[in-house]
Amino acid sequence: MTTLMVENGLVYVIFILVYLGMIIGRFPKLALDRAGIVLLGTIFLLIAGPFSKESLLCNIDISTIMLLFGFMIISAQLRLGGFYTLITRKIAAFNGSPQKFLAILIIVSGSLSALLSNDIVCLAITPVLGEICIRKELNPLPFFLR
């Protein structure tokens, strides 16, 4: 086996492990989330040697990272300012069937997730949605699984 084949095989193994970790969300016995798994995979690629630090740094699109960072800041400020709570309560004021309530919730949360950080939208809407489902005596499961 040539050195190039071994390095390519190692890159494939690291790539597959990182993607498995991203799909699963964590590896057993490791206190890492998805971001930590990606960072660990990058470190392994640097240590393994098929890529230089310079070539990895050249492939980072800083404008995309800054755009995502800006979205996260805006989303966090909207959550802290109570915007998501206001939107969810406005949806709750709708007096229709549970199916229409679910449809409106899907449209609004999907629209917000398209414009802002999906994680923060979900984290901000979920507790208020649970409170609304309890108050309206609805099964919260279909609403949480939207």
TORKOL-987806 format. One record per residue (C-alpha): x, y, z; residue number from 1; chain. Coordinates in nm, 3 decimals, padded with zeros to 5 digits. Each point is the difference from the previous one (the first is absolute). Layout:
# TORKOL-987806
PT_px_py_pz_num_chaine
PT_X_Y_Z_NUM_A
...
END
This chain:
# TORKOL-987806
PT_px_py_pz_num_chaine
PT_00.000_00.000_00.000_1_A
PT_00.124_00.343_-00.081_2_A
PT_00.010_00.283_00.249_3_A
PT_-00.258_00.190_-00.205_4_A
PT_-00.248_-00.288_00.024_5_A
PT_00.045_-00.020_00.379_6_A
PT_-00.048_00.377_00.036_7_A
PT_-00.311_-00.008_-00.221_8_A
PT_-00.140_-00.291_00.200_9_A
PT_00.064_00.190_00.323_10_A
PT_-00.176_00.307_-00.138_11_A
PT_-00.301_-00.213_-00.096_12_A
PT_-00.014_-00.162_00.345_13_A
PT_00.018_00.340_00.174_14_A
PT_-00.262_00.141_-00.240_15_A
PT_-00.240_-00.291_00.063_16_A
PT_00.048_00.019_00.379_17_A
PT_-00.064_00.376_00.001_18_A
PT_-00.316_-00.041_-00.206_19_A
PT_-00.122_-00.284_00.223_20_A
PT_00.062_00.222_00.301_21_A
PT_-00.192_00.284_-00.162_22_A
PT_-00.292_-00.231_-00.081_23_A
PT_-00.010_-00.158_00.346_24_A
PT_00.075_00.327_00.176_25_A
PT_00.271_-00.141_00.225_26_A
PT_00.228_-00.298_00.047_27_A
PT_-00.053_-00.231_00.297_28_A
PT_00.235_00.070_00.293_29_A
PT_00.107_00.336_-00.148_30_A
PT_-00.140_00.328_00.130_31_A
PT_-00.003_00.161_-00.346_32_A
PT_-00.282_00.155_-00.197_33_A
PT_-00.007_00.031_-00.379_34_A
PT_00.229_00.304_-00.008_35_A
PT_00.251_-00.177_00.224_36_A
PT_-00.005_-00.307_-00.224_37_A
PT_00.072_00.213_-00.309_38_A
PT_00.282_00.178_00.182_39_A
PT_00.146_-00.332_00.115_40_A
PT_-00.018_-00.133_-00.357_41_A
PT_00.185_00.308_-00.125_42_A
PT_00.269_-00.049_00.265_43_A
PT_00.036_-00.365_-00.105_44_A
PT_00.041_00.109_-00.363_45_A
PT_00.275_00.241_00.105_46_A
PT_00.175_-00.267_00.208_47_A
PT_-00.036_-00.271_-00.266_48_A
PT_00.187_00.222_-00.243_49_A
PT_-00.177_-00.029_-00.335_50_A
PT_-00.087_00.369_00.017_51_A
PT_00.212_00.291_00.112_52_A
PT_-00.127_00.263_00.239_53_A
PT_00.027_00.257_-00.279_54_A
PT_-00.212_-00.203_-00.243_55_A
PT_-00.270_-00.049_00.264_56_A
PT_00.000_00.371_00.087_57_A
PT_-00.026_00.096_-00.369_58_A
PT_-00.321_-00.203_-00.030_59_A
PT_-00.182_00.185_00.279_60_A
PT_-00.258_00.238_-00.142_61_A
PT_00.016_00.280_00.257_62_A
PT_-00.291_00.192_-00.155_63_A
PT_-00.233_-00.298_00.055_64_A
PT_00.120_-00.038_00.358_65_A
PT_-00.058_00.369_00.067_66_A
PT_-00.348_-00.017_-00.157_67_A
PT_-00.096_-00.296_00.222_68_A
PT_00.148_00.173_00.305_69_A
PT_-00.206_00.311_-00.077_70_A
PT_-00.318_-00.210_-00.032_71_A
PT_00.072_-00.160_00.336_72_A
PT_00.046_00.340_00.166_73_A
PT_-00.323_00.137_-00.151_74_A
PT_-00.194_-00.315_00.096_75_A
PT_00.136_00.008_00.355_76_A
PT_-00.097_00.365_00.041_77_A
PT_-00.350_-00.069_-00.131_78_A
PT_-00.034_-00.285_00.250_79_A
PT_00.125_00.213_00.289_80_A
PT_-00.231_00.283_-00.105_81_A
PT_-00.304_-00.229_00.012_82_A
PT_-00.074_00.001_-00.373_83_A
PT_-00.049_-00.377_-00.023_84_A
PT_-00.225_-00.001_00.306_85_A
PT_-00.209_00.278_-00.154_86_A
PT_-00.032_-00.185_-00.332_87_A
PT_-00.092_-00.329_00.170_88_A
PT_-00.263_00.169_00.217_89_A
PT_-00.146_00.173_-00.308_90_A
PT_-00.031_-00.344_-00.161_91_A
PT_-00.162_-00.133_00.320_92_A
PT_-00.262_00.275_-00.013_93_A
PT_-00.132_-00.163_-00.315_94_A
PT_-00.324_-00.180_00.090_95_A
PT_-00.025_-00.272_-00.260_96_A
PT_00.037_-00.373_-00.016_97_A
PT_00.322_-00.167_00.120_98_A
PT_00.080_-00.084_-00.363_99_A
PT_-00.019_00.367_-00.104_100_A
PT_00.203_00.096_00.308_101_A
PT_00.265_-00.254_-00.102_102_A
PT_-00.001_00.124_-00.361_103_A
PT_00.050_00.362_00.110_104_A
PT_00.274_-00.105_00.242_105_A
PT_00.182_-00.191_-00.276_106_A
PT_-00.020_00.294_-00.241_107_A
PT_00.116_00.258_00.256_108_A
PT_00.280_-00.207_00.155_109_A
PT_00.115_-00.114_-00.345_110_A
PT_00.009_00.359_-00.123_111_A
PT_00.193_00.115_00.307_112_A
PT_00.243_-00.292_-00.037_113_A
PT_00.059_00.091_-00.364_114_A
PT_00.093_00.355_00.098_115_A
PT_00.173_-00.057_00.334_116_A
PT_00.193_-00.270_00.184_117_A
PT_-00.219_-00.313_00.013_118_A
PT_00.145_-00.116_00.333_119_A
PT_-00.088_00.320_00.181_120_A
PT_-00.348_00.012_-00.159_121_A
PT_-00.070_-00.353_00.127_122_A
PT_00.146_00.067_00.345_123_A
PT_-00.198_00.322_00.036_124_A
PT_-00.336_-00.126_-00.125_125_A
PT_-00.007_-00.343_00.170_126_A
PT_-00.061_00.104_00.366_127_A
PT_-00.268_00.252_-00.093_128_A
PT_-00.163_-00.255_-00.230_129_A
PT_-00.007_-00.254_00.284_130_A
PT_-00.170_00.253_00.225_131_A
PT_-00.258_00.077_-00.270_132_A
PT_-00.074_-00.370_-00.063_133_A
PT_-00.058_-00.055_00.373_134_A
PT_-00.228_00.305_00.019_135_A
PT_-00.199_-00.108_-00.308_136_A
PT_-00.006_-00.363_00.122_137_A
PT_00.166_-00.126_-00.318_138_A
PT_00.237_-00.292_-00.037_139_A
PT_00.337_00.178_-00.037_140_A
PT_00.172_-00.288_-00.184_141_A
PT_-00.116_00.087_-00.357_142_A
PT_00.094_00.362_00.059_143_A
PT_00.347_-00.081_00.133_144_A
PT_00.071_-00.238_-00.288_145_A
PT_-00.088_00.260_-00.263_146_A
END
